[in-house]
């Protein structure tokens, strides 16, 4: 579901929007340290209902090494998005035949872990499919390839550990979406938006995702909406 989009807000200002993370290297790092955690758990003699619940203890060399590589991956993801956005802006300028004046850039993580203080305690917060929403934090919340996306500002709700949704979230798994929807339905759902109409993207049909407007209403105590974006062009990799 990584993408590049050209969108417009309520004032017709153009936004270039992309979604990506640390790519394959982040997954490789995670898989390696999950394996290390499982080995350590076995050596400790800790009984767990599932091997995937294995964990590393703060203060150990294994934990320190994991956090170091985790931070590297998060920084790589941030720089990766910066580089991609620089290239998108350059190509967009070529396409429109003129200079592109950048007014604002927002770059936020959506799968990450960091140490924070909540309720008076120093804790490790893992946000999976979520963004940080401290007071004033700028954020981006995409819907789907055919629905609105939002530019937001965090409200710092302590109940959510100062977090908000990263996106709409799936209503159908990829497999279920491929079985449920057709290319014709995808084309209908994407009327008015330029995209590559191929069967490879059936699992990204807007109906496979939860209604983003409802998600944003539910998140009203987590973020303030600055802009609602409508897609003009969507590019996904297959």
Residue pairs with C-beta under 8 A, 6 or more apart in sequence:
1 19
1 204
1 236
2 18
2 19
2 20
2 21
2 236
2 237
3 17
3 18
3 19
3 142
3 145
3 234
3 235
3 236
3 237
4 16
4 17
4 18
4 84
4 88
4 234
4 235
5 16
5 17
5 18
5 145
5 149
5 231
5 232
5 233
5 234
5 235
6 14
6 15
6 16
6 17
6 92
6 231
6 232
6 233
7 14
7 15
7 16
7 17
7 149
7 229
7 230
7 231
7 232
8 14
8 15
8 229
8 230
8 232
9 15
9 151
9 227
9 228
9 229
9 230
10 227
10 228
13 103
13 227
15 151
15 227
15 229
16 85
16 88
16 89
16 92
17 140
17 142
17 149
17 229
18 81
18 84
18 85
18 88
19 142
20 77
20 80
20 81
20 84
21 77
21 80
21 109
21 110
21 111
22 29
22 73
22 74
22 76
22 77
22 80
23 77
23 80
25 73
25 76
26 73
26 76
26 77
26 111
29 69
29 70
29 72
29 73
33 56
33 62
33 65
33 66
33 69
33 70
34 52
34 54
36 56
36 62
36 66
37 54
37 55
37 56
37 62
38 51
38 54
40 54
40 56
40 60
40 62
41 48
41 51
41 54
41 55
48 54
56 62
56 63
56 66
57 63
58 124
67 113
70 112
70 113
74 109
74 112
74 114
77 109
78 107
78 109
81 107
82 107
85 105
85 107
89 100
89 102
92 100
93 99
93 100
106 138
106 139
106 140
106 151
108 131
108 132
108 137
108 138
108 139
108 140
109 127
109 131
109 132
110 127
110 129
110 130
110 131
110 166
110 167
111 127
111 128
111 129
111 166
112 126
112 127
113 124
113 125
113 126
113 127
114 124
114 125
115 122
115 123
115 124
115 125
116 122
116 123
116 124
116 125
116 161
116 162
117 123
118 125
118 158
118 161
118 162
119 158
125 161
125 163
127 163
127 166
129 165
129 166
129 167
129 169
130 163
130 164
130 165
130 166
131 137
131 139
131 140
131 141
131 163
131 164
131 165
131 166
132 139
132 154
132 162
132 163
133 139
133 152
133 154
133 155
133 156
133 157
133 160
133 162
133 163
133 164
133 222
133 223
134 154
134 156
134 162
135 154
135 155
135 156
135 162
136 153
136 154
136 156
137 153
137 154
137 156
137 162
138 151
138 152
138 153
138 154
138 226
139 151
139 152
139 153
139 154
139 164
139 223
140 149
140 150
140 151
140 152
141 149
141 150
141 152
141 164
141 165
141 166
141 167
141 212
141 215
141 216
141 219
141 223
142 149
142 150
142 166
142 167
142 168
142 212
143 149
143 150
143 167
143 168
143 206
143 209
143 212
143 215
144 168
144 204
144 205
144 206
144 208
144 209
144 212
145 190
145 193
145 195
145 201
145 204
145 205
145 206
145 231
145 234
145 236
146 189
146 190
146 193
146 205
146 206
146 231
146 234
147 168
147 206
147 209
147 211
147 212
147 213
147 231
148 212
148 213
148 228
148 229
148 230
148 231
149 212
149 228
149 229
149 231
150 212
150 216
150 225
150 226
150 227
150 228
150 229
151 225
151 226
151 227
151 229
152 164
152 223
152 224
152 225
152 226
153 223
153 224
153 226
154 162
154 164
154 222
154 223
154 224
155 221
155 222
155 223
155 224
156 162
157 221
157 222
160 222
163 222
164 219
164 222
164 223
165 215
165 219
165 222
167 209
167 212
167 215
168 209
168 210
168 211
168 212
168 215
169 209
169 210
169 215
170 208
170 209
170 210
171 207
171 208
171 209
171 210
172 180
172 203
172 207
172 208
174 203
174 208
175 203
176 208
177 202
177 203
177 204
177 205
177 207
177 208
178 202
178 203
180 208
181 202
181 205
181 207
181 208
182 202
183 197
183 198
183 199
183 202
185 205
185 207
186 197
186 201
186 202
186 205
187 197
189 205
189 206
189 207
190 197
190 206
190 234
193 231
193 232
193 233
193 234
194 232
194 233
194 234
195 201
195 233
195 234
195 235
195 236
196 235
196 236
196 238
198 238
200 238
201 236
201 238
204 236
216 225
